[in-house]
Amino acid sequence: MARILIADSDKALLQELTQRFEGLGHCVTTAGRGAGVHNDSEVYDLTIIDFELDGCTGDYIAKTARRRGRTRHVVFFSKYTVYGKLGPSVVKPDVDELVRVAAALLGDH
């Protein structure tokens, strides 16, 4: 069981992703806004984050989470393809691909 944080402003998508990952046995925490994500002391195995969030950008949150040691892996799940060293990118709305990428990062395959 992995601890997963999902940050996205789309409430319906948060609910869908929560159901999918909890159905796979993972513990899921959600955030609907960018501001305040990873401000707690929790450490997550995986952070799934939209690039465009209310309050700040996903790359800022990913960099901050990595610097603070709050996440092992980051996956961007966005309508944009995100390139960079912070983690892989999956284009919305391909939830099945997101689950595959997450499983590979978490060793669930």
N, CA, C and O atoms as a GROMACS GRO file, in nm:
protein
  436
    1MET      N    1   0.084  -0.118   0.000
    1MET     CA    2   0.000   0.000   0.000
    1MET      C    3   0.089   0.124   0.000
    1MET      O    4   0.178   0.139   0.084
    2ALA      N    5   0.063   0.213  -0.094
    2ALA     CA    6   0.138   0.338  -0.103
    2ALA      C    7   0.053   0.454  -0.054
    2ALA      O    8  -0.070   0.450  -0.059
    3ARG      N    9   0.122   0.557  -0.007
    3ARG     CA   10   0.054   0.682   0.030
    3ARG      C   11   0.064   0.775  -0.092
    3ARG      O   12   0.174   0.808  -0.137
    4ILE      N   13  -0.053   0.816  -0.144
    4ILE     CA   14  -0.058   0.897  -0.265
    4ILE      C   15  -0.129   1.028  -0.237
    4ILE      O   16  -0.236   1.030  -0.176
    5LEU      N   17  -0.069   1.139  -0.281
    5LEU     CA   18  -0.133   1.269  -0.277
    5LEU      C   19  -0.172   1.306  -0.419
    5LEU      O   20  -0.089   1.300  -0.510
    6ILE      N   21  -0.298   1.344  -0.438
    6ILE     CA   22  -0.346   1.387  -0.570
    6ILE      C   23  -0.392   1.532  -0.558
    6ILE      O   24  -0.480   1.562  -0.477
    7ALA      N   25  -0.333   1.621  -0.637
    7ALA     CA   26  -0.368   1.763  -0.634
    7ALA      C   27  -0.423   1.804  -0.770
    7ALA      O   28  -0.352   1.802  -0.870
    8ASP      N   29  -0.550   1.842  -0.771
    8ASP     CA   30  -0.617   1.884  -0.894
    8ASP      C   31  -0.739   1.966  -0.855
    8ASP      O   32  -0.805   1.935  -0.756
    9SER      N   33  -0.770   2.069  -0.931
    9SER     CA   34  -0.886   2.153  -0.899
    9SER      C   35  -1.017   2.094  -0.950
    9SER      O   36  -1.124   2.147  -0.918
   10ASP      N   37  -1.013   1.988  -1.027
   10ASP     CA   38  -1.133   1.922  -1.080
   10ASP      C   39  -1.184   1.820  -0.978
   10ASP      O   40  -1.126   1.712  -0.963
   11LYS      N   41  -1.294   1.853  -0.909
   11LYS     CA   42  -1.345   1.768  -0.802
   11LYS      C   43  -1.389   1.631  -0.852
   11LYS      O   44  -1.366   1.530  -0.785
   12ALA      N   45  -1.452   1.627  -0.969
   12ALA     CA   46  -1.497   1.498  -1.024
   12ALA      C   47  -1.377   1.408  -1.055
   12ALA      O   48  -1.381   1.288  -1.030
   13LEU      N   49  -1.272   1.468  -1.109
   13LEU     CA   50  -1.152   1.391  -1.139
   13LEU      C   51  -1.085   1.342  -1.010
   13LEU      O   52  -1.040   1.228  -1.004
   14LEU      N   53  -1.080   1.426  -0.908
   14LEU     CA   54  -1.024   1.384  -0.779
   14LEU      C   55  -1.099   1.262  -0.725
   14LEU      O   56  -1.038   1.168  -0.675
   15GLN      N   57  -1.232   1.265  -0.736
   15GLN     CA   58  -1.313   1.154  -0.688
   15GLN      C   59  -1.284   1.027  -0.769
   15GLN      O   60  -1.268   0.919  -0.712
   16GLU      N   61  -1.276   1.040  -0.901
   16GLU     CA   62  -1.247   0.924  -0.987
   16GLU      C   63  -1.110   0.864  -0.955
   16GLU      O   64  -1.097   0.742  -0.942
   17LEU      N   65  -1.009   0.949  -0.943
   17LEU     CA   66  -0.874   0.901  -0.916
   17LEU      C   67  -0.865   0.839  -0.776
   17LEU      O   68  -0.797   0.738  -0.757
   18THR      N   69  -0.933   0.899  -0.681
   18THR     CA   70  -0.935   0.843  -0.545
   18THR      C   71  -0.994   0.703  -0.546
   18THR      O   72  -0.938   0.612  -0.486
   19GLN      N   73  -1.105   0.685  -0.614
   19GLN     CA   74  -1.168   0.553  -0.622
   19GLN      C   75  -1.077   0.452  -0.690
   19GLN      O   76  -1.066   0.338  -0.645
   20ARG      N   77  -1.012   0.493  -0.797
   20ARG     CA   78  -0.922   0.400  -0.868
   20ARG      C   79  -0.806   0.356  -0.781
   20ARG      O   80  -0.778   0.236  -0.770
   21PHE      N   81  -0.737   0.451  -0.718
   21PHE     CA   82  -0.619   0.417  -0.641
   21PHE      C   83  -0.654   0.350  -0.508
   21PHE      O   84  -0.582   0.261  -0.463
   22GLU      N   85  -0.762   0.391  -0.444
   22GLU     CA   86  -0.805   0.321  -0.323
   22GLU      C   87  -0.849   0.178  -0.356
   22GLU      O   88  -0.828   0.086  -0.277
   23GLY      N   89  -0.910   0.162  -0.473
   23GLY     CA   90  -0.948   0.028  -0.519
   23GLY      C   91  -0.828  -0.063  -0.539
   23GLY      O   92  -0.841  -0.186  -0.533
   24LEU      N   93  -0.713  -0.005  -0.562
   24LEU     CA   94  -0.589  -0.081  -0.577
   24LEU      C   95  -0.518  -0.099  -0.442
   24LEU      O   96  -0.409  -0.156  -0.436
   25GLY      N   97  -0.580  -0.050  -0.336
   25GLY     CA   98  -0.525  -0.070  -0.202
   25GLY      C   99  -0.437   0.042  -0.149
   25GLY      O  100  -0.372   0.026  -0.046
   26HIS      N  101  -0.434   0.155  -0.218
   26HIS     CA  102  -0.350   0.266  -0.176
   26HIS      C  103  -0.427   0.362  -0.084
   26HIS      O  104  -0.550   0.368  -0.088
   27CYS      N  105  -0.355   0.435  -0.005
   27CYS     CA  106  -0.411   0.538   0.083
   27CYS      C  107  -0.398   0.672   0.010
   27CYS      O  108  -0.288   0.714  -0.024
   28VAL      N  109  -0.512   0.738  -0.015
   28VAL     CA  110  -0.513   0.859  -0.098
   28VAL      C  111  -0.553   0.981  -0.016
   28VAL      O  112  -0.649   0.978   0.061
   29THR      N  113  -0.478   1.088  -0.035
   29THR     CA  114  -0.510   1.220   0.018
   29THR      C  115  -0.528   1.312  -0.102
   29THR      O  116  -0.452   1.303  -0.199
   30THR      N  117  -0.628   1.401  -0.097
   30THR     CA  118  -0.650   1.491  -0.210
   30THR      C  119  -0.637   1.636  -0.168
   30THR      O  120  -0.655   1.672  -0.051
   31ALA      N  121  -0.605   1.720  -0.267
   31ALA     CA  122  -0.597   1.865  -0.248
   31ALA      C  123  -0.657   1.930  -0.372
   31ALA      O  124  -0.621   1.896  -0.484
   32GLY      N  125  -0.747   2.022  -0.351
   32GLY     CA  126  -0.813   2.090  -0.463
   32GLY      C  127  -0.748   2.220  -0.504
   32GLY      O  128  -0.783   2.277  -0.607
   33ARG      N  129  -0.654   2.266  -0.425
   33ARG     CA  130  -0.582   2.390  -0.456
   33ARG      C  131  -0.432   2.366  -0.440
   33ARG      O  132  -0.390   2.278  -0.365
   34GLY      N  133  -0.354   2.443  -0.510
   34GLY     CA  134  -0.209   2.428  -0.502
   34GLY      C  135  -0.150   2.483  -0.375
   34GLY      O  136  -0.056   2.425  -0.319
   35ALA      N  137  -0.204   2.594  -0.329
   35ALA     CA  138  -0.149   2.656  -0.208
   35ALA      C  139  -0.168   2.563  -0.089
   35ALA      O  140  -0.279   2.516  -0.064
   36GLY      N  141  -0.062   2.537  -0.017
   36GLY     CA  142  -0.070   2.455   0.103
   36GLY      C  143  -0.041   2.308   0.082
   36GLY      O  144  -0.029   2.233   0.179
   37VAL      N  145  -0.028   2.264  -0.043
   37VAL     CA  146   0.004   2.124  -0.068
   37VAL      C  147   0.144   2.096  -0.014
   37VAL      O  148   0.236   2.173  -0.037
   38HIS      N  149   0.159   1.987   0.058
   38HIS     CA  150   0.286   1.945   0.118
   38HIS      C  151   0.333   2.038   0.230
   38HIS      O  152   0.451   2.036   0.265
   39ASN      N  153   0.243   2.118   0.287
   39ASN     CA  154   0.281   2.199   0.402
   39ASN      C  155   0.272   2.122   0.532
   39ASN      O  156   0.320   2.168   0.636
   40ASP      N  157   0.212   2.004   0.528
   40ASP     CA  158   0.204   1.921   0.648
   40ASP      C  159   0.333   1.840   0.660
   40ASP      O  160   0.425   1.856   0.580
   41SER      N  161   0.339   1.753   0.757
   41SER     CA  162   0.460   1.673   0.777
   41SER      C  163   0.452   1.536   0.711
   41SER      O  164   0.544   1.455   0.725
   42GLU      N  165   0.343   1.509   0.640
   42GLU     CA  166   0.326   1.379   0.575
   42GLU      C  167   0.428   1.360   0.464
   42GLU      O  168   0.468   1.455   0.396
   43VAL      N  169   0.469   1.236   0.447
   43VAL     CA  170   0.558   1.199   0.336
   43VAL      C  171   0.480   1.102   0.248
   43VAL      O  172   0.424   1.005   0.297
   44TYR      N  173   0.477   1.130   0.119
   44TYR     CA  174   0.400   1.049   0.024
   44TYR      C  175   0.494   0.969  -0.065
   44TYR      O  176   0.604   1.013  -0.098
   45ASP      N  177   0.449   0.851  -0.102
   45ASP     CA  178   0.524   0.770  -0.198
   45ASP      C  179   0.511   0.828  -0.338
   45ASP      O  180   0.602   0.817  -0.420
   46LEU      N  181   0.395   0.889  -0.365
   46LEU     CA  182   0.368   0.943  -0.498
   46LEU      C  183   0.281   1.067  -0.486
   46LEU      O  184   0.183   1.068  -0.411
   47THR      N  185   0.317   1.171  -0.560
   47THR     CA  186   0.234   1.290  -0.574
   47THR      C  187   0.192   1.299  -0.720
   47THR      O  188   0.275   1.304  -0.810
   48ILE      N  189   0.060   1.301  -0.741
   48ILE     CA  190   0.003   1.319  -0.875
   48ILE      C  191  -0.052   1.461  -0.878
   48ILE      O  192  -0.136   1.497  -0.796
   49ILE      N  193  -0.004   1.539  -0.973
   49ILE     CA  194  -0.036   1.682  -0.968
   49ILE      C  195  -0.064   1.739  -1.105
   49ILE      O  196   0.004   1.708  -1.203
   50ASP      N  197  -0.166   1.824  -1.112
   50ASP     CA  198  -0.196   1.898  -1.233
   50ASP      C  199  -0.092   2.010  -1.246
   50ASP      O  200  -0.047   2.064  -1.145
   51PHE      N  201  -0.055   2.043  -1.366
   51PHE     CA  202   0.043   2.150  -1.384
   51PHE      C  203  -0.018   2.285  -1.351
   51PHE      O  204   0.050   2.373  -1.297
   52GLU      N  205  -0.148   2.302  -1.383
   52GLU     CA  206  -0.218   2.427  -1.356
   52GLU      C  207  -0.310   2.410  -1.238
   52GLU      O  208  -0.411   2.340  -1.248
   53LEU      N  209  -0.278   2.472  -1.126
   53LEU     CA  210  -0.360   2.464  -1.006
   53LEU      C  211  -0.396   2.604  -0.958
   53LEU      O  212  -0.325   2.700  -0.985
   54ASP      N  213  -0.508   2.613  -0.887
   54ASP     CA  214  -0.543   2.739  -0.823
   54ASP      C  215  -0.440   2.768  -0.715
   54ASP      O  216  -0.419   2.685  -0.627
   55GLY      N  217  -0.378   2.882  -0.720
   55GLY     CA  218  -0.284   2.920  -0.615
   55GLY      C  219  -0.138   2.909  -0.652
   55GLY      O  220  -0.056   2.983  -0.597
   56CYS      N  221  -0.101   2.819  -0.742
   56CYS     CA  222   0.038   2.808  -0.788
   56CYS      C  223   0.049   2.701  -0.897
   56CYS      O  224  -0.051   2.640  -0.935
   57THR      N  225   0.168   2.679  -0.946
   57THR     CA  226   0.187   2.581  -1.052
   57THR      C  227   0.234   2.448  -0.997
   57THR      O  228   0.295   2.441  -0.890
   58GLY      N  229   0.204   2.342  -1.071
   58GLY     CA  230   0.243   2.208  -1.029
   58GLY      C  231   0.393   2.189  -1.020
   58GLY      O  232   0.440   2.116  -0.933
   59ASP      N  233   0.469   2.254  -1.109
   59ASP     CA  234   0.614   2.236  -1.102
   59ASP      C  235   0.671   2.298  -0.975
   59ASP      O  236   0.767   2.246  -0.918
   60TYR      N  237   0.615   2.410  -0.930
   60TYR     CA  238   0.660   2.471  -0.805
   60TYR      C  239   0.633   2.376  -0.688
   60TYR      O  240   0.720   2.356  -0.602
   61ILE      N  241   0.513   2.317  -0.685
   61ILE     CA  242   0.479   2.224  -0.577
   61ILE      C  243   0.570   2.102  -0.581
   61ILE      O  244   0.617   2.056  -0.477
   62ALA      N  245   0.595   2.050  -0.700
   62ALA     CA  246   0.682   1.932  -0.714
   62ALA      C  247   0.823   1.963  -0.664
   62ALA      O  248   0.882   1.884  -0.590
   63LYS      N  249   0.877   2.076  -0.704
   63LYS     CA  250   1.012   2.114  -0.660
   63LYS      C  251   1.018   2.130  -0.508
   63LYS      O  252   1.111   2.084  -0.443
   64THR      N  253   0.917   2.196  -0.454
   64THR     CA  254   0.913   2.218  -0.309
   64THR      C  255   0.900   2.086  -0.234
   64THR      O  256   0.968   2.064  -0.133
   65ALA      N  257   0.814   1.998  -0.282
   65ALA     CA  258   0.794   1.867  -0.217
   65ALA      C  259   0.922   1.785  -0.219
   65ALA      O  260   0.958   1.723  -0.120
   66ARG      N  261   0.991   1.786  -0.332
   66ARG     CA  262   1.117   1.712  -0.342
   66ARG      C  263   1.222   1.771  -0.248
   66ARG      O  264   1.292   1.697  -0.178
   67ARG      N  265   1.234   1.902  -0.248
   67ARG     CA  266   1.333   1.970  -0.163
   67ARG      C  267   1.308   1.942  -0.015
   67ARG      O  268   1.403   1.928   0.062
   68ARG      N  269   1.182   1.935   0.024
   68ARG     CA  270   1.147   1.911   0.165
   68ARG      C  271   1.141   1.762   0.200
   68ARG      O  272   1.116   1.726   0.316
   69GLY      N  273   1.163   1.676   0.102
   69GLY     CA  274   1.158   1.533   0.127
   69GLY      C  275   1.018   1.482   0.154
   69GLY      O  276   1.001   1.386   0.229
   70ARG      N  277   0.916   1.544   0.093
   70ARG     CA  278   0.777   1.508   0.118
   70ARG      C  279   0.719   1.408   0.018
   70ARG      O  280   0.607   1.361   0.036
   71THR      N  281   0.795   1.376  -0.086
   71THR     CA  282   0.745   1.279  -0.184
   71THR      C  283   0.862   1.204  -0.248
   71THR      O  284   0.969   1.260  -0.269
   72ARG      N  285   0.838   1.077  -0.276
   72ARG     CA  286   0.939   0.996  -0.345
   72ARG      C  287   0.930   1.014  -0.496
   72ARG      O  288   1.032   1.025  -0.564
   73HIS      N  289   0.808   1.018  -0.547
   73HIS     CA  290   0.786   1.027  -0.692
   73HIS      C  291   0.681   1.133  -0.722
   73HIS      O  292   0.593   1.161  -0.640
   74VAL      N  293   0.692   1.193  -0.841
   74VAL     CA  294   0.594   1.290  -0.890
   74VAL      C  295   0.552   1.250  -1.029
   74VAL      O  296   0.634   1.212  -1.113
   75VAL      N  297   0.420   1.258  -1.054
   75VAL     CA  298   0.367   1.242  -1.189
   75VAL      C  299   0.278   1.363  -1.216
   75VAL      O  300   0.189   1.395  -1.136
   76PHE      N  301   0.302   1.429  -1.328
   76PHE     CA  302   0.215   1.538  -1.370
   76PHE      C  303   0.100   1.479  -1.451
   76PHE      O  304   0.122   1.401  -1.544
   77PHE      N  305  -0.023   1.516  -1.415
   77PHE     CA  306  -0.143   1.472  -1.486
   77PHE      C  307  -0.215   1.599  -1.529
   77PHE      O  308  -0.285   1.661  -1.450
   78SER      N  309  -0.196   1.636  -1.656
   78SER     CA  310  -0.238   1.767  -1.702
   78SER      C  311  -0.282   1.761  -1.847
   78SER      O  312  -0.252   1.667  -1.920
   79LYS      N  313  -0.354   1.864  -1.889
   79LYS     CA  314  -0.390   1.873  -2.031
   79LYS      C  315  -0.270   1.912  -2.115
   79LYS      O  316  -0.276   1.908  -2.238
   80TYR      N  317  -0.162   1.949  -2.049
   80TYR     CA  318  -0.036   1.983  -2.116
   80TYR      C  319   0.065   1.872  -2.096
   80TYR      O  320   0.065   1.804  -1.993
   81THR      N  321   0.152   1.853  -2.193
   81THR     CA  322   0.265   1.764  -2.174
   81THR      C  323   0.372   1.843  -2.100
   81THR      O  324   0.414   1.949  -2.145
   82VAL      N  325   0.415   1.791  -1.987
   82VAL     CA  326   0.513   1.860  -1.903
   82VAL      C  327   0.646   1.789  -1.919
   82VAL      O  328   0.657   1.669  -1.894
   83TYR      N  329   0.748   1.864  -1.959
   83TYR     CA  330   0.881   1.807  -1.974
   83TYR      C  331   0.969   1.856  -1.861
   83TYR      O  332   0.961   1.972  -1.820
   84GLY      N  333   1.052   1.770  -1.812
   84GLY     CA  334   1.144   1.812  -1.707
   84GLY      C  335   1.197   1.694  -1.629
   84GLY      O  336   1.167   1.579  -1.658
   85LYS      N  337   1.275   1.726  -1.530
   85LYS     CA  338   1.341   1.624  -1.449
   85LYS      C  339   1.261   1.587  -1.325
   85LYS      O  340   1.302   1.498  -1.250
   86LEU      N  341   1.149   1.651  -1.302
   86LEU     CA  342   1.074   1.628  -1.179
   86LEU      C  343   0.994   1.499  -1.181
   86LEU      O  344   0.966   1.442  -1.076
   87GLY      N  345   0.956   1.453  -1.298
   87GLY     CA  346   0.879   1.330  -1.307
   87GLY      C  347   0.809   1.318  -1.440
   87GLY      O  348   0.806   1.414  -1.518
   88PRO      N  349   0.752   1.201  -1.467
   88PRO     CA  350   0.683   1.179  -1.594
   88PRO      C  351   0.554   1.260  -1.603
   88PRO      O  352   0.503   1.311  -1.503
   89SER      N  353   0.503   1.270  -1.725
   89SER     CA  354   0.382   1.345  -1.752
   89SER      C  355   0.283   1.256  -1.825
   89SER      O  356   0.320   1.185  -1.918
   90VAL      N  357   0.157   1.259  -1.782
   90VAL     CA  358   0.049   1.188  -1.850
   90VAL      C  359  -0.055   1.292  -1.887
   90VAL      O  360  -0.093   1.375  -1.804
   91VAL      N  361  -0.101   1.288  -2.012
   91VAL     CA  362  -0.196   1.387  -2.060
   91VAL      C  363  -0.338   1.345  -2.022
   91VAL      O  364  -0.380   1.232  -2.046
   92LYS      N  365  -0.412   1.439  -1.962
   92LYS     CA  366  -0.552   1.415  -1.927
   92LYS      C  367  -0.631   1.390  -2.053
   92LYS      O  368  -0.597   1.447  -2.157
   93PRO      N  369  -0.732   1.311  -2.050
   93PRO     CA  370  -0.795   1.241  -1.938
   93PRO      C  371  -0.758   1.093  -1.931
   93PRO      O  372  -0.841   1.012  -1.888
   94ASP      N  373  -0.639   1.054  -1.971
   94ASP     CA  374  -0.601   0.913  -1.980
   94ASP      C  375  -0.570   0.855  -1.841
   94ASP      O  376  -0.454   0.839  -1.804
   95VAL      N  377  -0.676   0.823  -1.767
   95VAL     CA  378  -0.661   0.769  -1.631
   95VAL      C  379  -0.593   0.633  -1.632
   95VAL      O  380  -0.512   0.604  -1.544
   96ASP      N  381  -0.623   0.550  -1.731
   96ASP     CA  382  -0.560   0.418  -1.739
   96ASP      C  383  -0.407   0.429  -1.751
   96ASP      O  384  -0.334   0.354  -1.687
   97GLU      N  385  -0.361   0.523  -1.833
   97GLU     CA  386  -0.217   0.544  -1.848
   97GLU      C  387  -0.157   0.597  -1.718
   97GLU      O  388  -0.047   0.558  -1.679
   98LEU      N  389  -0.228   0.685  -1.650
   98LEU     CA  390  -0.182   0.736  -1.522
   98LEU      C  391  -0.165   0.622  -1.422
   98LEU      O  392  -0.065   0.618  -1.350
   99VAL      N  393  -0.260   0.532  -1.417
   99VAL     CA  394  -0.251   0.418  -1.325
   99VAL      C  395  -0.132   0.330  -1.361
   99VAL      O  396  -0.063   0.282  -1.272
  100ARG      N  397  -0.106   0.309  -1.489
  100ARG     CA  398   0.010   0.229  -1.533
  100ARG      C  399   0.141   0.296  -1.493
  100ARG      O  400   0.232   0.229  -1.443
  101VAL      N  401   0.152   0.426  -1.515
  101VAL     CA  402   0.274   0.498  -1.480
  101VAL      C  403   0.296   0.495  -1.328
  101VAL      O  404   0.408   0.473  -1.281
  102ALA      N  405   0.190   0.517  -1.253
  102ALA     CA  406   0.199   0.513  -1.107
  102ALA      C  407   0.243   0.375  -1.060
  102ALA      O  408   0.329   0.364  -0.972
  103ALA      N  409   0.185   0.270  -1.116
  103ALA     CA  410   0.221   0.134  -1.077
  103ALA      C  411   0.369   0.106  -1.104
  103ALA      O  412   0.436   0.041  -1.023
  104ALA      N  413   0.418   0.154  -1.218
  104ALA     CA  414   0.559   0.134  -1.251
  104ALA      C  415   0.650   0.205  -1.150
  104ALA      O  416   0.750   0.149  -1.106
  105LEU      N  417   0.614   0.328  -1.114
  105LEU     CA  418   0.696   0.402  -1.019
  105LEU      C  419   0.692   0.341  -0.879
  105LEU      O  420   0.792   0.343  -0.807
  106LEU      N  421   0.576   0.287  -0.843
  106LEU     CA  422   0.559   0.230  -0.708
  106LEU      C  423   0.600   0.084  -0.699
  106LEU      O  424   0.601   0.027  -0.591
  107GLY      N  425   0.633   0.024  -0.814
  107GLY     CA  426   0.672  -0.116  -0.814
  107GLY      C  427   0.554  -0.211  -0.806
  107GLY      O  428   0.569  -0.324  -0.760
  108ASP      N  429   0.436  -0.166  -0.851
  108ASP     CA  430   0.314  -0.246  -0.846
  108ASP      C  431   0.294  -0.334  -0.970
  108ASP      O  432   0.192  -0.401  -0.982
  109HIS      N  433   0.389  -0.334  -1.060
  109HIS     CA  434   0.368  -0.407  -1.186
  109HIS      C  435   0.416  -0.548  -1.180
  109HIS      O  436   0.405  -0.621  -1.278
   0.00000   0.00000   0.00000
